[in-house]
């Protein structure tokens, strides 16, 4: 594998795509009318998912050129390098092995990377996590007063929060009765105050998730939670009582065992992972401890099996039928050739209401880069803004812009056929009514409504332009039987691989995140000024200095 990325814009496929785009006149109505088999031909199975790409602004020629682009930028080689553990995270000199987290026990051949038996280590940590989850769920693990755990509070931020909270919300029907998980991430003290409100400290367990056990927000919240526990239990008077309380009410997800112990957590109750697991790719590791407690080890294993099914598809399916590859290439098509700046993800499943927020970190932290993996400037636009809300709420909020605005917004619609709560309104199946909106929206976006169709409804001529829908608004439809742990794993892995494909085409390192570091470093430098240190305040730029001074004035 080359140490330098192939410049996608220099490939013959890119040049041919540019020429193709200049001649392409998107006409979804015409394309479907001329080709009744289009929907069947451009729909693909992906494990339990049915993925319909037919309402995208592509022809067979477009897709063939995109697949050729993937070949010419060396996507296959890069994918194999990732799966075998090459250090494709070049700025941190690390392997990228989140796919190893969901390899089944006994997978063959064994995965050994940099002298580490990856499979054995992953299975050992999962086994440890499962055993702990079983102890909590059965009531064997108790708080310091001997009462069973009823609430788990996960303290983390970024990948140590977004993944677990999204998955917990998605899989609520699988949560054990009598158990609840709450999530604290923001250093705003309001977050912790609200999350511990009404909790019984005797039945509360805190999971502190920080690989280095040094993340500012997480450790600040952990200390505040510890103070709350001591105060509410009335154990703040002696070291022995304080230590006993922390030992029974705190566990850690971290590899910094010395810091874990210094906090008061027994290192035996710390669950570890490795530097080849990026935070935004870690929900299927022991970062999911709170989730494993909530849904149980068996459901968590199904969750991992869903990931692995997609990993297998990606690794073994020709690109022309490879769903994550095709969806990643479609995103490149929209960003680089059709000028799209954003991408909407619209789940018609209320339990997936945090999925778009999860994808924001996965995609935008991964591909928000302006240099390639060899340090050279990118040669084209990279990344797009991912956003969305569940349907039908979004229909009454922002769909106007998608339907009739001036911006191209590719949109992914996600739905499940069988709801967790099948209800009827009289004789009407409410889920059927709900999914009628799912089908209707993608139809309206694709085919629109002409001026003549509007006139035929008797609309006054001066109102006709406002009621015309141009159509040719691209969508992908993803339909699953139901929202099981496995299906959720499949959805997450799908977007992980989509993100990877785009990164390879753009020649960037999708697995570092230096962009988040500068602000964190400056916050530490500015903190003394906020506390009233005049010399630190004087060292700031005029705007920052004035803002801090105003803040201090307002605080009194």
N, C-alpha and C positions, 0 to 999 in steps of 0.2 A: 504493500500500500504506500502510495506517495506521501512524503512528509508535507507536501503542499497541496492545497485543494485545487481541483480542476475548476477553472473559471467557467461557470455555466454559460455566461454570455459569449464565450468564445467557441462554443460547440456548434456543430452544424445543426443540431436539433433546435437550439435556441434561435438561430437565424431563420430556420424554417417555420418555427412557431410565430416569430414576428411577422413573417410574410403571410402566414396563414391567418393571423389575427386581423391583419389589414384588409383581408378579403372576406372575412367571415361576417355574415349578417345574421345575428341571432334571431331565430324564428321558431320558438318552441311549438307554437300552433302548427306551423307548416311541417316541422320535422315529425311531429307525432302523426299528423294526417298522412304524410307520405310513407311512414314507417310504423305500421301498427305493432310491430314486434319490438319497438324501441324500449319500452318499459321492461319487458322480459329480458332483453339482451343486456341492458345496463343495470340490472339488479343482481346482487351477489349475496351469497350466504357467508356469514362470518360467525362460526360457532352457533350460538342461539340467535344471532342477530340477522335480520333481513335488511339489507342496505340498498336503497333505490337511488341510483345516481342519474336517473333518466331526465330529471328536470334541471340538470346543470347545462350551462351554455357551452356545450361541446358536441362535436360530431365524432364519428369513429376516427376520422383523420386527426382531430385534436388529441384524442386519447392515445393514438398510436405515436404521435410526435412527443407527447409527454412521457410515455414509457421509454421512448428512445432517449429522451433527455436524461432520464434516470440511469439508463445504461451508460451514457456518455460521461456523466459525472462520477461514475464508479459507485453507485448506491449499493450494489450487491457486495462489493469488497468492503465497504464501510460498515455495512450491517454485519457481515461475518466477523469483522474485526471487533465490533462491539460485543457480539455474543461470545467470542472466545476470550475476551478480557484484555485485549490490547488497550494501551493507555490513550484512548481517543479524547479524553479530557486533558488536552495538552497543557493548558495554562496551570493546572494543578498536578500534572503528571500522574493521572489516576485512570484506572479502568472505570468502565461504566457498566455496572452489573446488576441493575435493578431486576433484569430478567431472571437472574439467578435466584432471587428471593422466592420465586414461585415455581422453580423446578421441583417436580415431585420427588419424594424420598426414593432413593435407589436409582435415580436417573443415570442412564448410561449413554456414552462414556462419562465418567466422573469429570467434573469441572475443577481443574487445578490452575490457579492463576498466581503468578509471582510466588510460587512455593506454598500457597495456601490452598488447602482442600476446601474449596468454597462450599460445596454441597454439604459436607459434614458440619461445617461451622454454622451454616444457615439452619440446618435441621436441628442442631443442638439448641440454638437460641429459640427457635419456634417451639420445640418440645418444652423448654423451660417456661416460656410464656403460656403455653397451653396448660401446663400443670398449675401455674399460679391462677390462671383464669378459672380453672375448675375449683380450686380451693375457695376463691371468692364466691363463685356462683353457688357452691354447695353450702356455704356458711361455715366451712372449716376455718377459713381466715376470718378473724374478728378484729374489731378495734380494741383499744386498750381496756375498755370496760367489759369486753366479752360479747358485745353485740355484733351481729353480722352486718356486712356492708350493704347499704341500700343506695348510696349515691357515690359515683366515681367522678372526680373533678380532674379533667385533663388540663395540665398547664404546659403550654408550648406556644410556638408562633411559627408562621410560615408553613413549611411542610410538616411541621410537628403539630399543626392545628388544622389547617385547611383540609387535608386528606381525612384524618379521623372524624372531624365534625361532619364533613360532607357524607362520608360513608355511614356514620351513625344515623344521620337524618334519613338517608336513603333506605336503610335497613331496619327502621323502627319496628316493623311487624315481627322481626326476628329477635327483638330484645326480650330478655327474660323478664317475666312479671316480677315486680318488686325491685327492679334495678333501674337506675337512671344515670345517664352520663351528662355532665355539663362541661363546657369548654371555656377556658380562660386564655386569652392571647394578648390582648391590648394592654400596654403599660398604663393606659388611662386607668386610674384607680377605680373608676366607675365599673369597669368590667368585672374585676374581682368582687367588688362590693355587691353587685347584683347577682353574681353566680353563687355566692355563699349565703345569700339572703334566704332565710327560712330553713337552712340545713341543720340537721342534728350532727354535731361534731362526732358523736359516739358512733355514728353509722356512715361516716364520710371517709373515703379513701382518695388521696391525691396521687396522680401519676405525673411526675415532672419529666418532660420530654425535652432533652437537650443533649446532643451528641457530645459536646465539649463540656457540658455543665457550666457554661460561662456566658450563655446568651443573656444580654442585659435584661430584656423584657421578661424572659422566662424566670430568671433567678430572682429578679425583683418581686415578681408575683409569687414565686415559691416562698420567699421569706415572709411576705405579707400573709400568705395562707398559713404558714407555720405559726406566725403571731396570732392569727385568728383562732387556730386550733388550741394553742396553749391558753389563750384568754377564755375561750368558750368552755374548755374542759376544766378550767381552774387548776392547770398543772404548771403554771409559770413560776412557782415558788422554788422548786428544787431542780437541780440538774438531772437527777435520777428520773423525776416525773416527766420533765420535758423530753428527755431522751427516749423514754418508754413510749410516749405519745407519738413522737415522730417515727419511731421504728415500726409501729403498727398502723400508722395512718398515711405513710408516704412510701412510695416506691419510685424508682427512676428508670428512664430509658436513656442510657448514656454509657459511654465507654471510659469516662474519666472517673474511675472508681475511687481515687483518692479524694476528689472533690465531693463525690457522692457521700463518702464516709464523713467528711468534714461537716457536711450539712446535717448529718445525723441519720442518714438512711443506711441500712445494712447493705453492704455491697452484694450480699447474696440475693437481695431483692432488686438488683439492677439488671436490666436486659440490654444487650449490646447489639450494635450493628457496625458497619465498616465505612471507611472513607470512600469506597466505590459506590455508596448509596447516596445520591443527592437527596436533599430534603424534600423536594417536590416530587420525587419518585419513590418515597419511602413508606407510603401508607400500608403496603403489603409486607413491611418488615415489622419488627417489634414496636415501631412507632404506633402500630395499630393495637397496642396492648389494651387500651380502654375499649376499643371496638371488640376485641376478642373476649373480654370479660362480658360485654353486653350481649353479644350474639352467640357466644360459645365457640369452642374449638372446631366442632364439626362444620358449622356455618363458615367459620374463617377459612377452613381448608377448602370449602367450595368456592369461596371468594378467590383464593389463590389459583384454584383450578381454572377459573374463568380467565384470569390473566394469562395463564400458561397456554390455554387454547388459542388465544390470539397470537401469542409469541410463536407458536408452532405454525399457525397460518402464515404469518409474515415470513418466517424462515424457509417455508417449503412451497409456497404458492407462486407461480409465475406472475411477474409484475402486472400483466394485462388483466389478471383476475384477482390481484392482491388488494384487498379492500383498503387497509391503511395506506399502502403505497399510492393507490389511485386517489384517495382523499387528500393525501399530502400534496400530490402533484396538482390536483385541482386548486388547492389553496395557492400554490405557486402561480398557476395560470391566472387566477383572479388578482393576486397582488401585483405581479410583474408585467402582465400583459393587458389586463382589463382595468387596472388602476384602483382596485378595492383597497380600502384602508382598515376596514373592520370586518368582523365575522361574528354573526349572532348564533348562539346555541340556545335552542328553545325547547326545553323538555315539557312535553304534555304528560307529566307525572309529578304530582306535588312533592313526593318524597325526594325528587331530584332537584329541589329548589336551590341547593347550594352547589350544584354541579357546575354552572357557569362560573361562579367565583373560584372554584377549584381549578378550572381550566385556565383562568386568567393567570394564575401563578405558573402552571405547567407550561403554557405556551409563551407567555410574554417574558417571563424570567429566562426561559430557555433561548428564545430566538430574538430577543431585543438586543441585537448586537450590530455594531458598525465596523468591526474588523473581523477578518477571517481567522481560521485557527492557526495560521502561520504568522499572524500579526499584520498582514497587509489589509488595506481598506477593502470593504466589500465593493462589489462591482454593480450592485443593483439594490433595490429596496428589500428590506428584510422585515419579517414579523408583521403582525396585524393585531389590532385591538380586539380581543375576545370579550364578549359581553352577552347578557341575556337574562331572562326571567322565565318562570314557568308560564305556559299557556293555561288558561285563557287570560290570565292577568295581563300579560304583555299585549294582547290584542287591544285592550282598552287603554293602553299607555303609549307604546312607541311603534306599533305596527304601521301607523300612518306613514312614517318615514320610510319604512321598508317597501311599502306598496307604491307610494306616489311621490316620494322624495327624489331628489336629483342624484343621490349617491347609490352606488352599487353595493349591496350588503348581502353577500352569500350567507345563507342561513341553514343550520342543521336542525331538523325537527326530530325529536326523540319521543317515542311512545311505547306503551306496553299494552298488549291485547287484554290481559286479565288483571283487573285491579285487585288490590289488597282488600278493598272494601266495596264489594258490589252492592250498590243501592239502587232503589227504584223511586221515582217520583210519580206516584200513581202507577200507570202501566209503562212508563218510560224508563228504559235502562239509562241511568245517568252517565255511566261510563261511555256508552254508545253515543250519547249526545255530545259528550266531551270530545271523543275522537272524531266525531263529525266535523268539529272545528279544526282538528289537526289536518284532516284530509282536505277540507275546504280552503284552508289558508295556503297550502302548497299549490292547490289548483289555481286559486286566484292569482298568486304570485307568478306562476308560470304562464298562464294564458290570458290574464287580464280581462279587459272589457272594452270593446271598441266604441267609437262614437255612434256608429249605426245601431249597435246593440242598446246603447243608452237611449237613443232616440226612440227605438222601438218600444220602450217601456213608457212612452208618453212624456218624457222629461222635457221641460221647457228648454228651448235652444240655448238661451244664455247660461243655463246651468250645465249643459252637456259637458263642456271641457272639465269641469270640476269632478265629474263622475266617471271620467275615462280612466281606465287602468292600463298602463302600457304593457304589462306582462313582461316576460323574459327576465324575471327576477329569480336568480338561481337558488334552488334548495336541494338539500339531500334529506331523505327520509330514512330514519332508522327505527325499525319496529322489532320489539322483543316479545316473547310469550308473556312474561311477567318479570317484575323487578326482584329477582333472586340475588343472593350473594354472588353466584357465578356470573349472572348477567351484568351486575355492577362491575365486577372485575374485568369483564370483556369490554365494557364501555371505557373504563379508565385506560386499559392497555391500548385500545384503539387510538385514543388521542395521544398517548405517549409515542406511539409509532408514527402517527401523522406528524407530530412535532419533529421527530428525528428525521423523517424524510425531507421536510422543508429545510432543516438545518444543513443536511448534506448537500442539497442543491445549491444553497447559498454559500457553502464552504465555511460555515461558522461552527464554533464549539458551543453546542447547545447545552453543555453541562456545567459551565461555570456561571457565576453571577456577580462579577466584580462591581456591577453597577449599583448594588445595594450597599457596598462597603463604605463609600466616601461619606454619605450622610451619617452613617453610624459613627464613623471616626470623628466627624465634626461635632456630633451631638455630645460626645464625651468631652471635647475641648470647650464647648459652649456651656456645659452644665455649671461650671463654677461661676460664670457670669450671671446665670439665672439665679444662683444662690446668693448673689450680692457681691461677688469678688470684683472690685472696681478695676483692677489691672486686667483681668480677663475680659471685662466688658469693654475696656478701652482698646483691646486688641482686635475687636470685631470691625467689620466693614460698616460704613455709615448706616445702611439700611437695617442690618441685623442689630446693630447697637441701638438704634432708635426703637425698633420693635421690642427688644428686651427691656429697655427703659420704660416703655409704655406698659408692658406687662407688669413690671415691678410697681409701677404707679397704681395700676388697677388692683393689684393684690394688696396694696396698702402697707 
